[in-house]
Amino acid sequence: MAAAARKCVCVTGAGGFVASWLVKLLLSKGHYTVRGTVRDPGNAKNAHLKALEGAGERLQLLSADLLDYDSIASAVAGCEGVFHVASPVPSGKSTNPEEEVIAPAVTGTLNVLKACYEAKVKRVVMVSSVVAVSNNANWPKGKLFDEDSWSDEDLCRKGEDWYFLSKTLAEREAFAYAAKTGLDIVTICPSLVIGPLMQSTVNTSSNILLNYLKGERDTVENKLRNLVDVRDVADALLLAYENPEASGRYICSSVPVKVSDMISILKTLYPMYTYPKKFHRSGGKYHL
Ligand SMILES: NC(=O)c1ccc[n+]([C@@H]2O[C@H](COP(=O)([O-])OP(=O)(O)OC[C@H]3O[C@@H](n4cnc5c(N)ncnc54)[C@H](OP(=O)(O)O)[C@@H]3O)[C@@H](O)[C@H]2O)c1
């Protein structure tokens, strides 16, 4: 396809676990030119992007920080669509949650949306999370969570669930911004994302899985985990972008699996590792 006929789209946080698969998918289509934002284009942790098929002619990596409006505005200028994927995903309790987690998620999202509005971007697809859905004590007991449920901000604060709070606030702000300006925003709320890693570093959700095969814990909580394959998340993001009927928010998840069943599957695939031997009953709280 001639370069002029291709559509330009931007992916924020392109070097991350989910975004890398989305960039790969977009490049594979042939009709997208992809602008990927990363904080440091020279960092070896982004090298896998440059090796993707089609990257040489159709992928441009730009340096941008979510808290630096000008860098974001330069990245989205001239783009028809933007996939806002970047957001901190902490692996433990944060010592300064406001600065480390909430500001990049919330102010960062508003920076991206404002830049998209100014650049007349046609649609923004944003990655939220089921953690913005399911931390809701008022949801009827026994009813499956759906897109009408929003995590309770006070409950997130009380539990010091800063990541949950960051995703809830960011997604709420996104829809408020859409209502105010008319910017077309669709959100995807994945559950725990697992699957092959393209990047050289281990992200938080992959680490949850890896922790089961490190032999460090004899007993684990047998919680019901909601999982989704990273390639399905990339497909969902593209579908939300390309389907004109897509609107609002979409939970993206597969069927729930008990940790004991996950470990049985892992044992079959990778028998050489040491796994937890005992499982205790889950308190039922959803993690990540
Ligand atoms: N993995 C899951 O289970 C899961 C589930 C539901 C939703 N999500 C959402 O999916 C998205 C991607 O997560 P992931 O699992 O792929 O995690 P990841 O690999 O850690 O990716 C996060 C990305 O965000 C970027 N980022 C963080 N703070 C930034 C800032 N201030 N400025 C610019 N970029 C910043 C990181 O860039 P650097 O490389 O420079 O740090 C990284 O590229 C996030 O929005 C997350 O909340 C993930």
The ligand as a MOL file (V3000), in Angstrom:
LIG
                    3D

  0  0  0     0  0            999 V3000
M  V30 BEGIN CTAB
M  V30 COUNTS 48 52 0 0 0
M  V30 BEGIN ATOM
M  V30 1 N -1.2090 -6.8160 32.5080 0
M  V30 2 C -2.4400 -6.8910 33.0230 0
M  V30 3 O -2.8160 -7.8950 33.6430 0
M  V30 4 C -3.4100 -5.7650 32.8120 0
M  V30 5 C -4.7580 -5.9900 33.1070 0
M  V30 6 C -5.6730 -4.9700 32.8910 0
M  V30 7 C -5.2480 -3.7640 32.3970 0
M  V30 8 N -3.9310 -3.5580 32.1330 0 CHG=1
M  V30 9 C -3.5330 -2.2540 31.6100 0
M  V30 10 O -2.8510 -2.4720 30.3870 0
M  V30 11 C -1.9160 -1.4200 30.1690 0
M  V30 12 C -0.5580 -2.0070 29.8680 0
M  V30 13 O -0.1350 -2.7990 30.9600 0
M  V30 14 P 1.0100 -3.9130 30.7950 0
M  V30 15 O 0.5560 -5.0980 31.5260 0
M  V30 16 O 1.3830 -4.0330 29.3720 0 CHG=-1
M  V30 17 O 2.1710 -3.2700 31.6680 0
M  V30 18 P 3.6330 -2.7940 31.2850 0
M  V30 19 O 4.3260 -3.7850 30.4560 0
M  V30 20 O 4.2630 -2.4200 32.6090 0
M  V30 21 O 3.3590 -1.4960 30.4350 0
M  V30 22 C 3.0730 -0.2580 31.0170 0
M  V30 23 C 3.5740 0.8060 30.0850 0
M  V30 24 O 3.2390 2.0880 30.6150 0
M  V30 25 C 4.3520 2.9380 30.4350 0
M  V30 26 N 4.3400 4.0330 31.4040 0
M  V30 27 C 4.1810 3.9710 32.7420 0
M  V30 28 N 4.2700 5.2150 33.2520 0
M  V30 29 C 4.5040 6.0680 32.2210 0
M  V30 30 C 4.7000 7.4640 32.1110 0
M  V30 31 N 4.6890 8.2820 33.1710 0
M  V30 32 N 4.9140 7.9920 30.8790 0
M  V30 33 C 4.9420 7.1880 29.7820 0
M  V30 34 N 4.7690 5.8640 29.8320 0
M  V30 35 C 4.5460 5.3190 31.0380 0
M  V30 36 C 5.5530 2.0410 30.6410 0
M  V30 37 O 6.6680 2.6330 30.0530 0
M  V30 38 P 8.1690 2.3050 30.5440 0
M  V30 39 O 8.5360 1.0680 29.8310 0
M  V30 40 O 8.9370 3.4860 30.1360 0
M  V30 41 O 8.1080 2.1150 32.0290 0
M  V30 42 C 5.0900 0.7890 29.9070 0
M  V30 43 O 5.3540 0.8860 28.5360 0
M  V30 44 C -1.9610 -0.5520 31.4270 0
M  V30 45 O -2.8390 0.5260 31.1790 0
M  V30 46 C -2.5640 -1.4800 32.4730 0
M  V30 47 O -3.2150 -0.7730 33.5130 0
M  V30 48 C -3.0060 -4.5260 32.3140 0
M  V30 END ATOM
M  V30 BEGIN BOND
M  V30 1 1 1 2
M  V30 2 2 2 3
M  V30 3 1 2 4
M  V30 4 1 4 5
M  V30 5 2 4 48
M  V30 6 2 5 6
M  V30 7 1 6 7
M  V30 8 2 7 8
M  V30 9 1 8 9
M  V30 10 1 8 48
M  V30 11 1 9 10
M  V30 12 1 9 46
M  V30 13 1 10 11
M  V30 14 1 11 12
M  V30 15 1 11 44
M  V30 16 1 12 13
M  V30 17 1 13 14
M  V30 18 2 14 15
M  V30 19 1 14 16
M  V30 20 1 14 17
M  V30 21 1 17 18
M  V30 22 2 18 19
M  V30 23 1 18 20
M  V30 24 1 18 21
M  V30 25 1 21 22
M  V30 26 1 22 23
M  V30 27 1 23 24
M  V30 28 1 23 42
M  V30 29 1 24 25
M  V30 30 1 25 26
M  V30 31 1 25 36
M  V30 32 1 26 27
M  V30 33 1 26 35
M  V30 34 2 27 28
M  V30 35 1 28 29
M  V30 36 1 29 30
M  V30 37 2 29 35
M  V30 38 1 30 31
M  V30 39 2 30 32
M  V30 40 1 32 33
M  V30 41 2 33 34
M  V30 42 1 34 35
M  V30 43 1 36 37
M  V30 44 1 36 42
M  V30 45 1 37 38
M  V30 46 2 38 39
M  V30 47 1 38 40
M  V30 48 1 38 41
M  V30 49 1 42 43
M  V30 50 1 44 45
M  V30 51 1 44 46
M  V30 52 1 46 47
M  V30 END BOND
M  V30 END CTAB
M  END
